[in-house]
Amino acid sequence: MSRVLGIDPGTKRCGIAVSNTSRTMAFPRPAFVVNDALMLRLRALVDEESIGLVIVGRPIALSGNDTASTFVADAMYQEIGAALPTTTVVQWDERLTTFEAQRSLSSAGMRAKEQREHVDSAAAVIMLQNYLDGLDAR
């Protein structure tokens, strides 16, 4: 079975997580900087990791309303879909994943300054794991 790629989109960095081949666990990868090379890096990762499905986070407010971040994520989702035409790309609700990631990293003893480097991919792991857990429930 192919792996699943989870992307937590942001304006400066995208958190990255990849599942195992049985699609039961999500693992962090270093975040990607949002720049002109982002789509090339994503295509290379899809090829290297045998990715068959890409999950792009869609941040929405607790109220269910769209935010400025939602529009950024929607645009990135469209761009990723165009860059990976032979790969299935879907959006997934990623409400509170960054908050959960920050809390988890703090609980692990990581100071706020140290968290910046890891929080995006930690949020991608939480989002992707939530997606994978939903697959198990079906």
N, C-alpha and C positions, 0 to 999 in steps of 0.2 A: 504494500500500500504506500502511496506517496505521502510526503509530509505536508503539514499545514504551516503557513507563514502568517504570523500575527504582526500587524503594524499599528502602532499607536502614533498617529500623525500629530505633528506639531509645526510651529513656524520656524523653529531653529533646529530641532532634532526630531527624528522619528525613532520611537522605541521599536525594537525588533525582538521577536520570539519565534522559535521554530519548534514544532512538535516532534515527537519520536515517530518512527514509521508505523507504529500501531495506533497512532493518534489518541493516545491516552494521557500524555504528559507534555507540558510546555517548558521550554528551556530558553533562557535569555541569550541574546547575542549583543555585541556592542551596538549602541545606537548609531544611526546614520545621520550625518549632517544634511540639512535641507539646503541643497545647492544644485547647480546645473548637472552634476554627475549622479544625482539621486536615482533616477530611473535606470541608468546604466548599472549602478551598484545593485539595485533590486533585481534586475534581469540576471545578473551574474549569480546572485544568491539563489534565485529560483532554479537556475541550472545546476549549481554546485550541490544544493541540498535536495534535489529531486522533489521540488515543491509542486503539488498538484492543485492546491487551493490557497488563496490569499484572503485573509480576513483583515479588513481595514476598520479601525475603530471609528465610531461616530459619536462624538461627545454631545450630549444634550443636557439641558438644565434639569434639575430634579422635578421641576414642574412639567417637563416634557416638551418645553419650548426650545426652539433652535437658538443658538448663541453665535457669537462671532467665530468661535472655534468650530462650530458645526459647519459653517460655510467653508472654512479652510479645509476641513476634513473631507467635505463633499467634493471640493475641487481636486484634492489629492486623489480621492477614490476614482474620479473620472480619468485623471492622468495615468494612474497605475493601470486601470483597465485598458487604456489605449496602448500603454507600453508593453503590456503582457497579453496580447490578443488571443493566445492559445491556452491561457490559464484562467480558471474561474476565479473571479474577484467579487467578494461580497462585503457588505458593511455589517457591523455588529455594534450594538449599544455598549459603550464603554463608560457609562456613568460611574463616577466615584473610583475608577481604577487608579488614578494618580494619587488620590487621597489614601486609598488602601496601600498602595506601594510605599508612600512616604511613611505611613504608620508602621508597616512591616520593617522597613529599613531602620527606622528609629528604634523599634523593639529589638532589632539585632545589634544595637549599639552604634549604629552609624550616625555621625553628626550631620547636621543639615548641609554643611559645606561639602562633605564627602558624597552626599546623596545625589547632588546634581548630575554626576556622571552616570548614575545607575538608575535613577527613578523612571526614566522613559522606558527602558527595556523591562524594568520590574512591572510597570503598568501594562506593557504589552504581554508579559507572561500571564498576569491576572486576567486580562481580557481574553487571551487565547485559551487559557485553561477553562474559563467560564463557557466558551464556545464548545470546547472538547467535551466538557461535562454534560452539556446539553445534547451532544450527539449520543452519549451513553444512555441518556434518559429516553431516547426515542425507541 
